[in-house]
Amino acid sequence: MPAQASSWSSYISSAGNDFESRRWTDDGGSTAIKFTSCHRDGTQAVGVMLRKDTFEPDPMYSNATFTNCFNSGATSTGNWDDHGSGNYYSVIDYGSNVYAPVSVDSLTVYY
């Protein structure tokens, strides 16, 4: 895991499509999002997209598909390059047709 300046941790309980995380302020640099112990009925995958909070339509950065975290106690990590300073957030299953809620025992955002 690259050394980022800041991080925050939380969990997700029964989040549906287009669920948005809390926002964080990044002064620039890469971002890594880590999910540990994911749970969902049916599809054993979750899409995670990084977005930047702006006054215009929010830019969408690449979507990471997390699958490994559905293995007992395992972790999936997505990495995004520097997109400049600003307020960021992640979105679960953005625009997808997966209707089974997902829960994540531990998530950490490094920025």
SULCOR-V137824 format. One record per backbone hydrogen bond with DSSP energy under -0.5 kcal/mol. CO is the residue of the C=O (numbers start at 0). NH is the residue of the N-H. If there is no record, write none. Layout:
CO:NH
CO:NH
This chain:
1:3
5:110
7:108
9:106
11:13
11:103
14:101
15:18
18:91
23:25
23:87
25:85
28:82
30:79
31:109
32:77
33:107
34:75
35:104
35:105
36:104
38:102
40:42
42:44
45:65
46:92
47:63
48:90
49:60
50:88
51:53
52:86
58:51
61:49
63:47
63:65
64:66
65:45
66:69
67:70
68:37
70:73
73:36
75:34
77:32
79:30
85:25
86:52
87:23
88:50
89:20
90:48
91:17
91:18
92:95
96:98
98:100
101:14
102:38
103:11
105:35
106:9
107:33
108:7
109:31
